[in-house]
Amino acid sequence: MQTTFVLTIIIGAPVVTVLSLGATLPTWGARVGFAIRVGAVIWILTALSVFGYARWSDTNTDTNGVDTESVNTPSASSE
């Protein structure tokens, strides 16, 4: 959740700024509404991206949280 929040601010602020340069926003209400509409889209895209990445990066982990690819299993010849 913190990752989503931070990334939304880091990505969202410049995007809203750039997009607002081409929009006519005569009142503060129009500016706020624009920022909320654009920010909501950025937030949902960021949240889905973070969720997808977390799910993808968790594919090599079993249910106990142990990385199954990096665990060294003893062989029969090493005993």
Summary of the structure (lengths in Angstrom):
residues: 79
radius of gyration: 21.9
end to end distance: 46.3
largest distance: 78.5
contacts: 154
relative contact order: 0.12
helix: 67%
strand: 3%
